[in-house]
Amino acid sequence: MDIKQDEVTTLHDICVDNNVINKLKEVAEERRVSIIMPMLYKELKNETIENIIEELNRCDFVKEIIIPLSANEQKEFEKVKKIFSRLKNEHYIIWCNGPKITKLLNELKQEGINVIDYKGKGRDVWIALGIACLNTYAIAFHDADIKTYSHLIPAKLLFPLLEPELDFKFCKGYYARIDIKNKIVYGRVFRLFLHPLLRALADVIGYEPDFLNFLKAFRYPLAGEFAMTSDVAVDVDVPGDWGIEIGVLAEIYRNVARKRICQVDLGFYEHKHQEIGDEKGGLVRMVKDIFKTLLRVLTEEDHVQVSKPFLISLGVIYQKVARDCIRQYHADAVFNNLKYDRHLEETIVEKFSQHLIEAGMEYLEKPAGARMPDWLRTMSARRKVREELFEIVLEEND
């Protein structure tokens, strides 16, 4: 436990209790709040869903829960609606790839707003964001596969935005990715890729760009748990791939004053773990998308010149820094009697390094990236599009 503060204000869980909930109930009467929880149909099989529903029912400070869903057919959509019908809060299941929303998104494309070509979590979050911003002051985001989910997760994320004594616009969650029961260390993409990569980038560039300094101020920049006020949310370009967390932080970096940004301790965190995978899925796909998003932002914000020699040097230095990190993680694991396969970690780093250079070359061929337009631009193209989306959702949830 520490109370160290960095450039981004850190809210530590020293003695947080349900008093946070009581305060939120008072403030939420005037400042309506929502939760967005994106999910895939296959996540219904997760043992986490039952507990998440129970804990969400304890979130009586939340006015609405929005679940953007990717489902293949009407039958799947109806099953998800039935399962979440046990929610006591006002709630909406959005069939993001359903025929009605797909038709509307195709119409948007004809008007110059193309989101129909994007698939997955990024687009689903974008759709939910537009609807949530219609009637809410602040929005909390979290995934649907959290094994250690508690009602305190959205409460901690939203409290800094709603508490009158504070004045934050964005709150990022951080946590320890450790399975305490089985004594296993997780969080491989952050520990073995992003953390050493940020250090390696500064070495190769020759100085630390301000955006890298900003990212390093967050204890877990890849956390999918965060909250923002709706005025910030409508001005966010959401990445359409696995770079969503870094992409959102880039938008916050551009649009929000540093003193209005904070991070909050969510404790221990356990969820479904991805396979290493390849270019089409798993951690490898995630790593490639994150890296391309990072390169794009560094080019845009700090005018970093990316080239093939730059990428080759970065690959070499990244491996060196990652191995140093592995030595440190190994020492920490031994001290705490945690299971730690040092050889496996080294192997993962070698694979990440190989795909890092591949992703960099792909970026050079197509540097523009995969970003969906923010809602301010979308509304300028079709003023009532959010209301149209919400009407579809209301009709399908009737």
GIMO-V63924 format. One record per backbone hydrogen bond with DSSP energy under -1.0 kcal/mol. CO is the residue of the C=O (numbers start at 1). NH is the residue of the N-H. Records with the same first field share a line. If there is no record, write none. Layout:
CO=NH  NH
//
This chain:
9=263
11=265
12=14
17=20
18=22
19=23
20=24
21=25
22=26
23=27
24=28
27=30  31
32=137  138
33=63  64
34=140
35=66
36=142
39=70
40=43
41=44
42=45
43=46
46=49
48=52
49=53
50=54
51=55
52=56
53=57
55=58
56=59
58=60
59=62
64=35
65=92
66=37
67=94
68=39
69=96
70=41
73=77
74=78
75=79
76=80
77=81
78=82
79=83
80=84
84=87
90=65
92=67
94=69  96
95=98
98=102
99=103
100=104
101=105
102=106
103=107
104=108
105=109
106=110
108=113
109=112
115=118
120=124
121=125
122=126
123=127
124=128
125=129
126=130
127=131
128=132
129=133
131=134
137=230
138=34
139=228
140=36
141=226
146=149
150=153
151=155
152=156
153=157
154=158
155=159
158=161  162
159=163
160=168
163=166
169=229
170=262
171=227
172=264
174=266
176=178  269
177=186
178=180
179=183  184
183=339
184=179
187=191
188=192
189=194
190=195
193=197
194=198
195=199
196=200
197=201
198=202
199=203
200=204
201=205
202=206
209=213
210=214
211=215
212=216
215=218
220=223
225=173
226=141
227=171
228=139
229=233
230=234
232=235
233=236
234=376
238=372
243=247
244=248
245=249
246=250
247=251
248=252
249=253
250=254
251=255
252=256
257=260
258=261
260=169  170
262=172
263=11
264=174
267=176
270=147  148
275=283
276=284
278=281
281=278
282=286
283=287
284=288
285=289
286=290
287=291
288=292
289=293
290=294
291=295
292=296
293=297
294=298
295=299
296=300
297=301
298=302  304
307=311
308=312
309=313
310=314
311=315
312=316
313=317
314=318
315=319
316=320
317=321
318=322
319=323
320=324
321=325
322=326
323=327
324=328
325=329
326=330
327=331
328=332
329=333
330=334
331=335
332=336
333=338
334=337
340=342
341=345
342=346
343=347
344=348
345=349
346=350
347=351
348=352
349=353
350=354
351=355
352=356
353=357
354=358
355=359
356=360
357=361
358=362
359=363
360=364
361=365
362=366
370=240
374=378
375=379
376=380
377=381
378=382
382=385
384=388
385=389
386=390
387=391
388=392
389=393
390=394
391=395
392=396
393=397
//
